[in-house]
Amino acid sequence: MKQAMIFAAGLGTRLKPLTDTMPKALVPIGGKPLLEHVLTKLVGEGYDDIVINIHHFADQIEQWVAQHPMQGVRIRLSDERQGLLETGGGIRHAAPFLQDSDRFLIHNVDILSNTRLADLEAHFKGEATLLVSDRPTQRYLIFDENMRLVGWTNVKTGEVRTPYPEVREALDGPYNLLAFAGIHLMSASLLPLMEKWPEKFSIIDFYLSVCREHPIYGYAPDDLRLMDVGKIDTLDQAKQFVESIN
């Protein structure tokens, strides 16, 4: 059994007006909803126990899942109708579904990529491994020379968050600044550490708070091609992207 969780609860505000009437997960790309693209990728790489969190137009996702059964795959829904719990809170809320194996994959529903999840699994280290890439953005995760997570920075504002004073004092040192790709492998051993957190919290905030005592690593494949389907004007580009990686 291989377990995974798909983040599909978001409001998809950047995809309005489409998301005024449907959840982001069901926005079509090349004739198939984003959720189907991600599910097909996961199932194709052997994931057979999948949790999907739901909030915005949750009933539509429930209906779609019921109408599209996948042979040999168990799909369960983590209901966040009462309120969005953010990424960390969403994982903790789904924890009862995610404790059947020693680790599980987490995949944002709006991320399309050519990455082989088997490669990410092969590079799993510590208690979590995050897929990252060298691409322009304002917010970066900071990794040391061994690709262990040591902090986060917003290069536009100059903000640095890290449990290591030496990183804050010498960000131009031997560090790798890489962008998070919205796909990561987490050990179930981290779930108990979330119990003391508030109901809503970011998974990045959580990783930064534990990375000194619990090793978190990054994996940056050289040939990674990735697209975040975040804006309405990227839908045609997303269709072309899907065609190019399939």
C-alpha positions in Angstrom: 0.0 0.0 0.0 1.2 3.5 -0.9 -0.6 6.5 0.7 -1.0 10.0 -0.7 -3.0 13.1 0.1 -4.2 15.6 -2.4 -4.8 19.2 -1.3 -8.1 20.1 -3.0 -9.8 22.3 -0.4 -8.7 25.7 -1.6 -11.0 28.5 -2.8 -9.1 29.0 -6.1 -9.6 32.7 -5.9 -7.0 33.3 -8.7 -9.1 31.1 -11.0 -12.2 33.2 -10.8 -14.8 33.4 -12.4 -14.5 29.6 -13.0 -14.3 28.9 -9.2 -17.4 30.9 -8.6 -19.3 27.8 -9.6 -16.9 24.9 -9.2 -13.9 23.9 -7.0 -10.4 24.5 -8.3 -9.9 20.7 -8.4 -12.5 20.3 -11.1 -11.3 23.1 -13.4 -10.7 21.4 -16.7 -7.3 21.2 -18.4 -7.3 19.6 -21.8 -10.8 18.1 -21.2 -9.9 16.6 -17.8 -10.2 18.2 -14.3 -7.0 19.0 -12.4 -8.0 16.4 -9.9 -8.1 13.7 -12.6 -4.6 14.7 -13.8 -3.1 14.3 -10.3 -5.0 11.1 -9.5 -3.9 9.6 -12.8 -0.2 10.4 -12.0 -0.5 9.0 -8.4 -2.2 5.8 -9.4 0.2 5.3 -12.3 3.0 5.3 -9.8 1.4 2.8 -7.5 -0.4 5.0 -5.0 -3.5 3.0 -4.1 -4.8 4.7 -0.9 -5.5 8.4 -1.5 -7.0 11.1 0.7 -8.5 14.3 -0.8 -9.3 17.2 1.5 -12.5 19.2 0.5 -14.1 22.5 1.4 -15.0 24.8 -1.6 -17.9 23.2 -3.5 -17.1 20.0 -1.6 -20.3 18.3 -2.8 -19.1 18.5 -6.4 -15.8 16.8 -5.6 -17.8 14.1 -3.7 -20.0 13.5 -6.7 -17.1 13.4 -9.1 -15.2 10.9 -7.0 -18.3 8.7 -6.7 -18.8 8.8 -10.5 -15.2 8.0 -11.3 -14.1 4.9 -9.3 -10.6 3.7 -9.9 -10.1 -0.1 -9.8 -8.0 -1.2 -6.8 -7.7 2.3 -5.4 -9.3 3.5 -2.1 -10.2 7.2 -2.1 -11.3 8.9 1.1 -12.3 12.5 1.7 -11.1 14.6 4.5 -14.0 17.0 5.1 -13.1 20.6 5.9 -16.5 22.1 5.2 -16.6 23.8 8.6 -13.5 25.8 7.7 -10.3 25.7 5.8 -7.5 24.4 7.9 -4.5 25.5 5.7 -1.9 23.0 4.6 -0.6 21.9 8.0 -4.0 21.8 9.6 -5.3 19.9 6.7 -2.7 17.2 7.1 -3.4 17.0 10.9 -7.1 16.8 10.3 -6.5 13.9 7.8 -4.1 12.1 10.2 -6.6 9.3 11.0 -6.4 8.3 7.3 -2.6 8.7 7.0 -1.4 6.4 9.8 -1.5 3.1 7.9 2.0 3.4 6.5 5.3 4.9 7.6 5.2 7.7 5.1 2.8 9.4 2.7 3.0 11.7 -0.3 1.3 15.1 -0.4 0.5 16.7 -3.7 -1.2 20.1 -4.5 -4.1 19.6 -6.9 -3.0 22.6 -9.0 0.5 21.4 -9.7 1.3 19.7 -13.0 4.8 18.3 -13.5 7.0 15.8 -15.3 8.5 14.5 -12.1 8.7 10.8 -11.5 7.4 10.3 -8.0 9.6 7.1 -7.8 12.6 9.4 -8.0 11.3 11.5 -5.1 10.8 8.3 -3.1 14.3 7.1 -3.9 15.7 10.4 -2.6 13.6 10.3 0.6 15.8 11.2 3.6 15.1 12.3 7.2 11.5 12.7 8.2 10.3 14.6 5.1 11.6 15.3 1.6 10.3 18.3 -0.4 10.4 18.6 -4.2 12.1 21.9 -5.0 13.5 23.7 -8.0 15.7 26.5 -9.0 13.2 29.0 -10.4 12.6 32.7 -9.9 10.2 33.6 -7.1 10.1 35.9 -4.0 9.9 33.2 -1.4 12.6 30.5 -1.1 13.3 27.6 1.2 17.0 27.6 2.4 19.0 24.4 2.3 22.5 23.7 3.4 25.2 22.0 1.3 23.7 18.6 2.1 20.2 19.8 1.0 18.9 19.8 4.6 16.3 22.5 5.3 17.6 25.3 7.5 15.2 28.2 6.8 13.0 30.3 4.6 13.4 33.8 3.1 11.4 36.4 1.2 14.1 38.0 -1.0 11.8 41.0 -1.8 11.3 42.0 1.9 14.5 40.5 3.2 12.7 38.5 5.8 14.5 35.4 7.0 13.0 32.7 9.2 15.4 30.0 10.6 16.2 28.2 13.8 19.9 28.6 13.0 21.4 32.1 13.9 24.3 31.5 11.6 22.0 31.3 8.6 20.3 34.6 9.4 23.7 36.2 9.8 25.2 34.9 6.6 22.5 34.1 4.1 25.1 34.5 1.3 27.0 31.5 2.7 27.0 28.0 1.4 23.3 27.7 1.1 20.8 26.7 -1.7 17.8 28.9 -2.2 15.1 26.8 -3.9 11.4 27.1 -4.6 9.0 24.6 -3.1 7.1 22.6 -5.8 4.0 21.7 -3.8 4.9 18.0 -3.7 6.5 16.3 -0.6 6.9 13.0 1.2 6.3 13.1 4.9 7.1 10.4 7.6 4.1 9.5 9.8 6.5 10.1 12.7 5.9 13.8 12.3 2.1 13.6 12.8 2.2 13.5 16.6 4.3 16.7 16.6 1.3 18.5 15.1 -1.0 17.9 18.0 0.1 20.9 19.9 -0.4 23.3 17.0 -3.5 25.5 16.5 -6.3 24.3 14.3 -5.0 26.2 11.2 -1.4 26.3 10.3 1.0 26.2 7.4 3.0 23.1 6.7 6.0 25.2 5.8 5.7 26.9 9.2 5.6 23.5 10.8 8.7 22.2 8.9 10.6 25.3 9.9 9.7 24.8 13.5 10.9 21.2 13.6 13.8 21.1 11.1 16.6 21.6 13.7 15.6 18.4 15.6 13.9 16.5 12.8 15.8 16.5 9.5 13.8 17.7 6.5 15.5 17.6 3.1 15.0 18.9 -0.4 15.2 17.1 -3.7 15.8 19.2 -6.8 15.9 17.0 -10.0 17.8 18.6 -12.9 15.1 17.9 -15.5 12.1 19.1 -13.5 9.4 20.8 -15.5 6.6 22.1 -13.4 3.5 24.4 -13.7 1.3 25.9 -11.0 -2.1 26.3 -12.5 -2.9 29.4 -10.4 -4.4 32.0 -12.7 -7.2 32.1 -15.3 -4.8 33.2 -18.0 -2.6 30.2 -17.6 -5.2 27.6 -18.6 -4.3 27.5 -22.3 -0.7 27.2 -21.3 -1.5 24.4 -18.9 -3.2 22.5 -21.7 -0.1 22.7 -23.8 2.1 21.8 -20.8 0.0 18.6 -20.2 0.3 17.6 -23.8 4.1 18.1 -23.7 4.7 15.9 -20.7 2.3 13.1 -21.6 
